[in-house]
């Protein structure tokens, strides 16, 4: 697998190959992002530009998961920062699903 095929979800910051987003969607956000078999949505709601990687085995007890606001997400590999502009319709879908959207590019860090 090439690192170039990796993408990070702009909502939860999980990092997966583009093919896995296409095959399975986002394990945390699929209910409202509906990325599975939707190449256009994958392009809009994920990014190839991200910094740092964190591997979480147990997001419920990890201090890193608390610091990165990843509690409640599945174990996996997450980006520290994800660069990109999430379209309004995805932000609205997340908030309608009860997920408060916090930009993963570091700009939302002051709002803790």
N, C-alpha and C positions, 0 to 999 in steps of 0.2 A: 504494500500500500504506500502510495506517495503522500507526503505531507500536503501536497498541493490539492489533494482530493478532500482534505478535511475542511469542515465548515462548523461554525459555532452558532447555536440558536441565540437570537438577539433578546429573547425573553429570559431563558434560564441559563444560558451560556454553556450548555453541554456541547462537547465536541465529538463529532462523528464523521465518517466518510459521507460524501454526498450520496453515494449509492444506498447507504443505510437509512438516511433521511427519506430517500425515495421509496425504499422497500418497507420501512417500519414507521416512518414519521419521527416526531420528537417524543421520547419516552415520558417527558414531563408535561408537554404542552399540546400534544396531539388532539386532545378533545376540542380545543378551540382554534388551533392553528391549521389543522387539517393539511399537513404537509405530505402525507403518504400519497404517492403516485401523482404529485402535483409539482412539476419542475418549476413553474412560475412562482408559486408560493415559497418553494425552497430558496429560490434566488432572492426573494424579497425579505424573508423572515430569518435568514441565516447569513453569515458573513464568512468570507475567507480571510478576513483581516482580524486577527486577535492576538493577544499577548499573554504569555505565561500559561502553564497548564497545572492543574491541581487534580490529583486522583483521589476520589473520596470512596472509602469502603463503607463507612457508616455516617451518612450526613446528619443523623439525628444527634450524635454525641460529639462531633468534630467541632473544635473551636474555629477551624478554618471555614467550615460550612456556615457557622454563625457570622463570621466576619464577611464572607462573600454572599450572605443571604441565600444559602442553598438548602436550608432545612426543609424537609418534606420532599425533596427530589430523590430520584433513584441514584444508587451508587454508580459512579462512572468518572469520566474525565471531563473537567470543566475548564473554561478559559478564565483567566483573572480579569481581562478586559476584552470586550468585543466592540469593534469599530463598525459603525454603520447606522443608517437612519431607518428605523422601523416605520413602515407606512401606517397612517392613522387607523386604517381598518383593522390591522392586527392589534394595535393598542386597544381599540374599542372592544375587540373580541376577547382579549385577555381580561379587561376590566369587567366585561359582562359575565365572564366566567368566575369572577371573584379574585382575580390575580392582579395585584397592584403592580403596574409596569414601572420598573426602575431601570433607566438606561444602564447598560452594562459597560459603557465606555469610560466610566469614572466620573461623569458629570453629575450623577445623582448621589455621590458619596456624602455631600454636605447635608442631605435631608434625613439622616438617620434618626 
